[in-house]
Amino acid sequence: MDALGRAAWIEGADRLRLLTGLGSLPSDSEEVRVRKAVLVLSTSLMVTLAFAWVGTYVVLGLWLPAAIPFSYQVCSAAGLYAFARTHRYRLFRTSQLLMSLLLPFALQWSLGGFAESSGVALWALTCPVGALLFVGARQAVPWFVGFAALMVLSGAIDPALSGPSVGIPEGVVISFFVLNLLGVSLTAYVLLQYFVRARERALAELEVERAKSERLLLNVLPASIAVRLKESDQVIAERFGAATVLFADIVGFTPLAQRLPPDATVVLLDRVFAGWDLLAARHGVEKIKTIGDAYMVAGGLPAPREDHAEAIADLALEMGGEAERCAGETGLPLAVRIGIDSGPVVAGVIGRAKFTYDLWGDTVNTANRMESHGLPGAIQVTERTYLKLRAGYELRCRGTIEVKGKGPMTTYLLLGRRQQVTQAG
């Protein structure tokens, strides 16, 4: 297609969109918008095709048969104008369905029956077909019943209508048989084609939105929890007898944020947390949430694993390095304080409009205290976590410290894996 042909095609497509958009409202759903577009398209198509019947009957001097499709054209044009101005969809839809049902039979009767009219009553089939598209499957049933009843009535009275010929040449009768069959088929095909394409576009857009929603859901919930939430509306709550929880905090971030512009503060946090997210995914542990500049992650849930403490320990040992990398890139001082505890937790989803997968229990509170009572640049763990890590990791006893809400506790500082510490020494 050359540039001129492309321009003509684009102009035609724009005009079609303008035409089918008549009567649409910004508040319309996609389904209603498609139904309105199909109704306008069908009306415009049948008004255009009616010129062949009006012109032919006028030439033959059949004024009453000519007046019937002409009256349809006038009423439909007036209906389109009123619909564009008033947006009264139901009135326009009902009037079009009534005219497309009754006028073809009226035209057939005025011409003397099936044979003389070339079966023009077939055009009434556009009524139930249109009702399927404009109204819906259930509401289209009465329109089809009306079409069938009128068709049976036409068959019953056809002998009485058949009399002296109204003067339509045989060639015209045959040609109109072809035009009626072809016209009805073309109209039905064009409407179905437009409707199906519009539905396919809507479904494709819906699939894109569904994929976006899926990604957003997976950003706030573990994959297995998201699947359960979609399959059931029951409360999701589980008790895990063995898990390890980590809290990390950027030391001195509050005064640092007061000195930085708001966008720089958000960019800095996003850079650090994005790096930690990648590390958490690599170690197979679950990020739970962030609160300000605090970061919470857990191992051993929602899928239990025996090495939950080791996985969290390996993550913790890399989190400081990631913060140092960001500090080097930004030129800002970033030190991380990390606290870890191991033990039973309760996990579940809370919220209705906004879902949150969260953890509760003494293990969560103690891990939080390990972070808040920790040292800058250090990883502080409880004795429960120490017992799980001491075989493969180098830990140094910090001693007994007074922990808010817990009293005196013996804590340890995680230094690294044994072989790494030995090699470094």
N, C-alpha and C positions, 0 to 999 in steps of 0.2 A: 504494500500500500504506500503510495507516494504521499508527500507532505500535504497536498491539496485534499486527497482522499481522507487522510487522517484528520485534518481540520474539519471536514464535512461530517465525519463520523462523530467527532467530539461534540460538534454543534448539535447534531441530532440527538446524541445521548443527553446533552444538557436540556434540550427542549422536552425530551421524554421525562426526565426527572422533574422538570418544572410542571409538566402536565399532571403526572401521577402524584405530585405533592399537593394538589389542590385540596383544600379542606383539612389538611393535616394540622395538628396542634403540637406544640413543643412537649406537652404533657402526655401525648399518646405513647403507649407502649409500642415496641417493635411489631408485635402481632397486629395491633389495630392499624398501625401505619401501613402495613402490607395489605391488609384487607381494604382499606380506603383506596390505596393505589390501584389494586386490581379492579375495584368497582369503577373508578374513573377511567381506567384503560378500556374496560369492556364497553362502557357507555360510549366513549369516543370512537371505538372501533365499529360498533354497530351503527352509530349515527353516520359514519363515513360510508359504510357498505350500503346503507339504505338509499343512497343517491341512485344506485343502479335500478332499484325497484321503482322509485318515484319517477325517474326519467322515462323508464320504459312504459309504465302505465299511462303517463301523460301523453306520450307519443301515440299510444294506442287509443287514446280518448277514454280511458277507464278512470274517471275522476274519483269515484268513491274508493276504489283500491289504491289509487295514488295518494288520496288524502290520509289513509291510515298510516303508512310509513312516514309521510310528511309530518303528521301530527306527532309521531314519536320523535322525529328529529327536533321539532320545535320545543316540545315538552322537555326533552333531554337536555337541550342546550340551555333552556331556562333553569332546569334543575342543577346543571353544572355551575352556572353563574351563582345561583342562590347558595349552593353548597360551599363555593369558594368564599362567599361573603359571610354566611351565617354559621358554617361548620356543623349544620344539623345533619349528621351522618345517618341517623336512623330514618328520618323522613325521606332523604334522598335515596337511600338503599331500598326502602319499601316501595317507593314510587317506581323505581327502575325494575324491580322484580315483578311488580304487578303489570307494568306495560309489556315487559318481555314475555310474560306468560299469556296475557289476554290478546294483545294486538295481532300476533301471528295467526291465531285461530280466527279472529275477526276478519283478517285479510283473506284467509282461506275460504271462509263462508261467503264473503262478498264476491269471490271469483267463481264460486260454483262447486267447491269440493276439492278433494285431494288431487284429482287428475288435472283439472283446469288451473289450479294454483301451483302446480309443480311441487306439491307437498310442502308449501311454505310454512305450515304449522310446525315443521321441524325446528324452526327458530325458537319456539317456546321451550325447547330443551335447554337453552342457555339460562333459563330461569332457575331450575333446580341445581344445575351445575354452578351457576353464579352464587346461589345461596350457600352451597358447600364452602365456597371460597370467602364470601363476604360475611357470612353469619356463623356457620359451623355445621357439623355433621347432624346433630340432633335437630336443630332448627330448620335444616333443609328438608326434612322428611315431609312436612305438610306441603311444601312447594312442589315436591315431586308427586305427591298424591294428587294435587290439583292439576298438574300437567297430565298425569295418567287419566284422570277423570275427563278432562277436556278432550283428550285424544280418543277415548272410548265414545264420548258424546259425538265427536265429529264423524266417527265411523258409523254411528247409528243414524245420523241425519244426512249422511252423504248422499243416499239415493234421492232424498227430497231436494237436495241442493242441485243435483245434476239435472240440468235442463238444457235449453238451447245454449249453444256456445256463446261466450261473451266476446268472441272475436279475437282471441289470442292465437297467432299463427303457431302451427305445430313446432316449427323450429325454435320459436321463443319459449314454448312450453318445455321442450327438451333442454334448451340452454338453461332455463331457470331451475330445472331439476338438478342439473350439474352445479349451478351457482348456489342453490340452497344447501345441497349436500356439502359442497366445498366450503361455503361460507360458515355454516354451523361448525364444521370440523375445524376450520381455521380459527374461528373465534374461541372454541373450547381449547384448542391446542395452545394458542397464544396466551390465554389466561392461565392455563395450567403451567406453561413454561415459565411465565413471569412469576407466578406464585411459588413454584418449586425453587426457582433460582433465588428469589428473595428469602425463602425459608432456609436454603442452604447457606446463604450469606449470613443470615442471623445465627444459624447453628455454628458456623465457623467462628463468628465473633464471640458467641457464647463459650465455645471451646477455649478460645484465647483467654477470656475472662476467667474461666474455670481453672486454667493452668496458672494464671496469676494468683488466684485465690489459693490454689494448692501450694504454690511457692511461699506465699505469705503465711499460710497455716504451718508449713514446715519450718518457717523461721521462728515461730513462737512455741511450737510443740515438737517433741520427738516424733519420728516417722510412725512408729508403732502406735503411739498414743493418738496421733492424728487419724490413723485408720480406724481405730476403735471409736473415736468420737464421731466419725462420719457414719459408722455402721449402727450406732446405738446412742440413745439419749440418756442412758443410765449414768449415774455418778461414777466417775473413774477415780478410784482410790486404792492404793496398794501399800502393804507393809513389806519393807525389805529388811531382813535380819542383818545383812552385812553390806555396808556401802561406805564410801569415803567421800567426804565433802571438803571442798576447798573454797576459801574466800581470799581474794586478792584486792589490794587497795593501793592506789598511787599516793605515795607519801607527799604531803604538802600540796595536794592538788587544789584545795580550796583557795589559798592565797595566790597560787599561780593563776587560777581561773579569773580572779579579780583583776589581775594585771593584763590578761589577754582580751582581745575583742571576742565577742560571742561566737562568731563564725570560726575563729582560730581555736577556741576552746573545743567546739564540737568536732572540728577536723582532727584535732590532736587525739581526743578520746576515741574517735572512730578508727583512727590509724592503729592505736594500741589494741583496742578490742578486736578489730578485724584480724590482726596478727594472732591474738590469743584464740580467736574462733578457729582459725586454721590449725593451730596446734591441738586444740581440743578434738577436732575432727580426726586428725592424724593419730591421736592416741586412743581414739574410740571411747571418749568420755562425753558426758552430756552437759552442755552449757545450760544452766537453769535460768539465769537472769542477770541483769546489771542494775545497780541502784546507784545513781550518781557516778562516781568514779570507782565503785566497788564492783567486783566481778565474782560470780558464784558458779561453780561447776561441780559435778558429782560423777563418781565412777561406781559401776555396779548396778546401774539402773538406767532406763527401765528394763534393760536386758541384764540379768545377773551375770557376773563374771567373777572368777576366783581371785584374779589379780587386780582387783579394783584399787587397792592401796598403791601397788606398784605403778599402775597407769597414771594415777593422780600425781604420784611423786615425780615421775618422768616429765609430766606436763609442768609441774611447778618449777623444776630445775631449768626448763627452757623459757619460762615466762619472763624471768628477769632479763635474760639475754635479748628477748624480743623488745622489751622496754628500753634496754640500752641502745639497741639499733635505732629505735624511733627517736631517742634522745640525741643520737649522733646526727640524724637527718634533720631534726628541727632545731638543734642547738639549745634545747630546754632541759633543765635538770629533771630526770625521771627516776625515782627509786621506788621499788615495789616491796610491799610488806604482805606476806602470805601466811595464812593459818590453815591447818588441816586437822581433821579428826575422823575417826572411823567408828562405825557402830550402826545400830538400827535406825531407820528413818521411815516416815510415812510420806508417800508421794501421791499427788493427785492433781486434777484439773479443777480450777475454780473460775467463776465468772460466767456470764451469759453473752453479753455483747462483745467482750474482749476476753479471750481465753488466756489462762496462765497455768503453766505446769510448775508446781512449786513443791518444796519439801518442808517437813516439820519434824520436830523432835529435838531431844537433847543433843544429838550429834551435830545438828545444824547450828544450834546455839553455841555449842562449845567450839566448833570450827570458826565461828564468827569472833568469839572471844580470843582465840589463838591469833587471829589476824590483828584485832584491835590492840592486843597486849604484846604484839610482836615487835621486832626490831627492823628498822629500815634496811632493805636489801637482804633480809633473812627469811627463811622458811621455818616457821615454828609449828611443831606437831605435838599431839598429845601422846601420853604413854601408850594408849591403845594403838595408835598408828605406829609408834616406835616398835612395838612388839611384832607388827606385821612386816616392817621394813628392815629390821636390824640385820637380817641374814645377808641381804644383798646391797645395803646402802650404808654409807658412813654417816653417823649421826653423833652429835655432841650434846651431852646433857647441859641444859641451861641452868638447871636447878629448880628450886621451888619458888613459884611466884604467886602473888595474890591475884586471883582472877575474879572480876566483878560477877557476882551472882553464883560463883562456884566455890569460892574460898581458895585455900592454898592448893596448887597443882604442880606436879613435876612435869616439866616440858623439855622438849629436845629441839635442836636445830638440825635440819636436813642439809647435808653438805654436798652429797652426790652419790653416784654408784661407787661401790668399793673399788672396782678396777680403775675408774676414772680418777678417783682421789689418789690412788696409789701411783698412777702414771704421772699425775700432776706433781706429786711429791718427789 
